[in-house]
Amino acid sequence: MNKLIITSLLALLLFHCKNPEARRPISTKSGSYIDASVALNKKRFAKEKVIIEKIIDSDSIPYLASDTGFWYKYIKKVENDSLKTPNFGDIINYDYNVKTLNGNEIYSKADLKTQHYVMDKQELFTGLRHGLKLMKPGETVTFIFPSDRAYGYYGDENKIGPNTPLICEVTVNSITQNQNN
């Protein structure tokens, strides 16, 4: 009887000490959500692009397409080659306003006040960050940003809603070069 109890305890001990097995997921997810999101974003961009192209076609001043996905036109262009566009770490002093595509003002220049931005070291929405890189001191440019280049999915959590394309008129007052450049 003692042998039976000891054998049972040893068998129980051996089976109890095996390595844990990895748990399998209850459900598997495919890339279908991502695929649907991509399709939705392409559809949204196509709609925005049609509206933006109508605005561009109706304007007397020609717009340029940027390499980073927005359009812009010069209101005041500085032809002086001695003035440079900003580099990493330069401080840009600028004024701007924000409008919807139908021209309704969201934020005026007075609302936003004069801004100081350290190039690529501070937060700024994608389109404006890339737009400032194209400008010299004294220039005024109108930018048209599709929603993915503006505030994207979240808006600014104040007056700009999610997925809102924007028009911004920006004037660069000065660029202070970073001494480390």
FENBELCOR-V689466 format. One record per pair of residues at least 4 apart in sequence whose ideal C-beta (glycine too) atoms are under 8 Angstrom apart, sorted by the first residue. I is the first residue (numbers start at 0). GAP is how many residues later the second one is. D is the distance in Angstrom with one decimal. If there is no record, write none. Layout:
# FENBELCOR-V689466
I | GAP | D
I | GAP | D
This chain:
# FENBELCOR-V689466
0 | 4 | 6.6
1 | 4 | 6.2
2 | 4 | 6.0
3 | 4 | 6.3
4 | 4 | 6.4
5 | 4 | 6.4
6 | 4 | 6.3
7 | 4 | 6.2
8 | 4 | 6.2
9 | 4 | 6.4
10 | 4 | 6.5
11 | 4 | 5.9
12 | 4 | 6.5
28 | 4 | 7.2
30 | 4 | 5.6
31 | 4 | 6.2
32 | 4 | 6.4
33 | 4 | 6.4
34 | 4 | 6.4
35 | 4 | 6.3
36 | 4 | 6.3
37 | 4 | 6.4
38 | 4 | 6.4
39 | 4 | 6.3
40 | 4 | 6.2
40 | 107 | 7.1
41 | 4 | 6.3
42 | 4 | 6.7
43 | 4 | 6.4
43 | 103 | 7.0
43 | 119 | 6.2
44 | 4 | 6.0
44 | 101 | 6.0
44 | 103 | 6.7
45 | 4 | 6.8
46 | 4 | 6.9
47 | 4 | 6.0
47 | 98 | 4.8
47 | 99 | 6.3
47 | 117 | 4.9
48 | 4 | 6.1
48 | 97 | 6.9
49 | 4 | 6.8
50 | 4 | 6.7
50 | 50 | 5.6
50 | 114 | 7.4
51 | 4 | 6.3
51 | 19 | 6.5
51 | 49 | 7.0
51 | 92 | 5.4
51 | 94 | 6.8
51 | 113 | 6.8
52 | 4 | 6.1
53 | 4 | 6.3
54 | 4 | 6.6
54 | 46 | 6.4
54 | 89 | 6.6
54 | 112 | 7.9
55 | 7 | 4.6
55 | 15 | 6.2
55 | 88 | 7.3
58 | 4 | 6.8
58 | 14 | 7.0
60 | 12 | 4.8
60 | 13 | 7.6
60 | 14 | 7.6
61 | 11 | 6.6
62 | 8 | 4.6
62 | 9 | 6.4
62 | 10 | 4.7
62 | 81 | 7.2
63 | 7 | 6.8
63 | 8 | 5.7
63 | 9 | 6.9
64 | 5 | 7.9
64 | 6 | 5.5
65 | 4 | 5.1
65 | 5 | 7.0
65 | 6 | 6.4
65 | 64 | 6.6
65 | 65 | 7.5
65 | 68 | 7.2
67 | 58 | 7.6
67 | 59 | 7.6
67 | 62 | 4.5
67 | 81 | 7.2
68 | 58 | 7.7
68 | 77 | 6.6
68 | 79 | 7.2
68 | 80 | 5.3
69 | 57 | 4.9
69 | 60 | 7.3
69 | 61 | 6.9
69 | 73 | 5.8
69 | 74 | 6.2
69 | 75 | 4.8
69 | 76 | 6.7
69 | 79 | 4.9
70 | 72 | 7.2
70 | 73 | 4.6
71 | 59 | 6.4
71 | 62 | 7.1
71 | 69 | 5.3
71 | 70 | 6.6
71 | 71 | 4.7
71 | 72 | 7.2
72 | 68 | 6.9
72 | 69 | 5.2
73 | 65 | 6.7
73 | 66 | 7.5
73 | 67 | 5.7
74 | 65 | 4.2
74 | 66 | 6.5
74 | 67 | 5.9
74 | 94 | 7.0
75 | 62 | 7.0
75 | 63 | 5.8
75 | 64 | 4.2
75 | 95 | 7.8
76 | 62 | 6.0
77 | 5 | 5.8
77 | 58 | 4.7
77 | 59 | 7.1
77 | 60 | 4.8
77 | 61 | 5.1
79 | 56 | 7.4
82 | 53 | 4.4
82 | 54 | 5.6
82 | 55 | 7.3
83 | 52 | 6.8
83 | 91 | 7.4
83 | 93 | 8.0
84 | 48 | 6.1
84 | 49 | 6.4
84 | 50 | 6.4
84 | 51 | 5.8
84 | 90 | 7.8
85 | 4 | 4.1
85 | 6 | 5.5
85 | 33 | 4.7
85 | 46 | 6.5
85 | 47 | 6.2
85 | 49 | 7.7
85 | 89 | 5.0
86 | 32 | 6.6
86 | 90 | 7.3
86 | 91 | 7.0
86 | 94 | 5.2
87 | 31 | 5.7
87 | 32 | 5.1
87 | 33 | 7.7
87 | 90 | 7.2
87 | 93 | 7.1
88 | 29 | 6.4
88 | 30 | 6.1
88 | 31 | 7.3
88 | 32 | 6.3
88 | 89 | 3.4
88 | 91 | 6.4
88 | 92 | 6.3
89 | 28 | 7.5
89 | 29 | 4.8
89 | 85 | 5.4
89 | 86 | 6.4
89 | 87 | 5.3
89 | 88 | 5.2
89 | 91 | 7.2
90 | 25 | 6.0
90 | 26 | 7.2
90 | 27 | 5.5
90 | 28 | 7.6
90 | 84 | 7.2
90 | 85 | 4.3
90 | 87 | 7.4
91 | 23 | 7.9
91 | 24 | 7.2
91 | 25 | 4.8
91 | 26 | 7.9
91 | 27 | 6.3
91 | 40 | 5.6
91 | 80 | 6.1
91 | 82 | 7.7
91 | 83 | 5.4
92 | 21 | 6.3
92 | 22 | 7.4
92 | 23 | 5.6
92 | 79 | 7.4
92 | 80 | 4.4
92 | 81 | 4.6
92 | 82 | 7.6
92 | 83 | 7.5
93 | 20 | 7.3
93 | 21 | 5.5
93 | 23 | 7.0
93 | 38 | 6.8
93 | 41 | 8.0
93 | 76 | 5.8
93 | 77 | 6.2
93 | 78 | 4.8
93 | 79 | 6.0
94 | 14 | 4.9
94 | 17 | 7.3
94 | 18 | 7.9
94 | 19 | 5.4
94 | 20 | 7.1
94 | 75 | 7.4
94 | 76 | 5.0
94 | 78 | 6.7
95 | 13 | 6.6
95 | 16 | 6.2
95 | 19 | 7.1
95 | 32 | 7.4
95 | 72 | 5.2
95 | 73 | 6.4
95 | 74 | 4.2
95 | 75 | 7.1
96 | 8 | 6.4
96 | 10 | 6.1
96 | 11 | 5.3
96 | 12 | 4.9
96 | 14 | 7.9
96 | 15 | 6.9
96 | 71 | 6.6
96 | 72 | 5.4
97 | 7 | 7.5
97 | 8 | 4.6
97 | 9 | 4.4
97 | 14 | 7.5
97 | 62 | 7.1
97 | 68 | 5.6
97 | 69 | 7.6
97 | 70 | 5.4
98 | 4 | 5.7
98 | 5 | 6.2
98 | 6 | 5.2
98 | 7 | 6.2
98 | 67 | 6.9
98 | 68 | 4.5
98 | 69 | 7.4
98 | 70 | 7.9
99 | 4 | 4.6
99 | 6 | 6.4
99 | 64 | 7.0
99 | 65 | 7.8
99 | 66 | 7.0
99 | 67 | 7.3
100 | 43 | 7.5
100 | 64 | 5.4
100 | 65 | 7.6
100 | 66 | 6.3
102 | 64 | 7.4
105 | 53 | 5.1
105 | 54 | 6.0
105 | 60 | 7.6
106 | 4 | 4.5
106 | 5 | 5.2
106 | 52 | 6.7
107 | 4 | 7.1
108 | 4 | 7.9
113 | 59 | 7.0
116 | 5 | 5.7
116 | 7 | 5.9
116 | 15 | 6.8
117 | 4 | 5.1
118 | 13 | 7.1
118 | 14 | 7.3
118 | 59 | 8.0
119 | 9 | 7.2
123 | 4 | 5.4
123 | 5 | 4.5
123 | 8 | 7.8
124 | 4 | 6.9
124 | 20 | 7.8
124 | 24 | 7.6
124 | 25 | 5.9
124 | 26 | 5.6
124 | 27 | 7.9
125 | 4 | 6.5
125 | 22 | 7.9
125 | 23 | 5.2
125 | 24 | 7.8
126 | 4 | 5.9
126 | 16 | 6.4
126 | 18 | 3.7
126 | 22 | 3.5
126 | 23 | 5.7
126 | 39 | 7.7
126 | 41 | 7.8
127 | 4 | 6.3
127 | 15 | 7.2
127 | 17 | 7.5
127 | 40 | 6.4
127 | 42 | 7.2
128 | 4 | 7.3
129 | 4 | 7.5
129 | 19 | 7.8
130 | 4 | 7.0
130 | 10 | 6.8
130 | 12 | 4.9
130 | 37 | 7.5
130 | 39 | 6.5
131 | 38 | 7.1
131 | 40 | 7.0
133 | 7 | 7.2
134 | 4 | 4.8
134 | 6 | 5.9
134 | 35 | 7.0
134 | 37 | 4.6
135 | 36 | 6.8
135 | 39 | 7.5
136 | 35 | 5.4
136 | 36 | 6.8
136 | 37 | 5.2
136 | 38 | 5.2
137 | 34 | 6.9
137 | 35 | 7.9
138 | 32 | 7.3
138 | 33 | 5.6
139 | 29 | 6.7
139 | 30 | 7.0
139 | 31 | 4.4
139 | 32 | 8.0
140 | 28 | 7.4
140 | 29 | 5.5
141 | 25 | 6.5
141 | 26 | 7.3
141 | 27 | 4.9
141 | 28 | 7.8
142 | 24 | 7.0
142 | 25 | 4.8
142 | 26 | 7.8
142 | 27 | 6.5
143 | 21 | 7.2
143 | 22 | 7.6
143 | 23 | 5.3
144 | 4 | 4.3
144 | 5 | 4.3
144 | 20 | 6.2
144 | 21 | 4.9
144 | 22 | 7.6
144 | 23 | 6.8
145 | 4 | 7.1
145 | 19 | 5.0
146 | 4 | 7.4
146 | 5 | 6.4
146 | 15 | 7.9
146 | 16 | 4.4
146 | 17 | 5.6
146 | 18 | 4.9
146 | 19 | 7.9
147 | 4 | 5.8
149 | 10 | 7.3
149 | 14 | 6.3
149 | 15 | 6.2
149 | 16 | 4.4
150 | 4 | 4.9
150 | 5 | 5.1
150 | 9 | 5.2
150 | 11 | 7.7
150 | 13 | 6.7
150 | 15 | 7.7
151 | 10 | 7.5
151 | 11 | 7.3
152 | 9 | 5.4
152 | 10 | 6.6
153 | 8 | 5.9
154 | 5 | 4.4
154 | 6 | 4.7
154 | 7 | 4.7
154 | 8 | 7.9
154 | 9 | 6.2
155 | 4 | 4.3
159 | 4 | 5.3
159 | 6 | 7.2
176 | 4 | 6.0
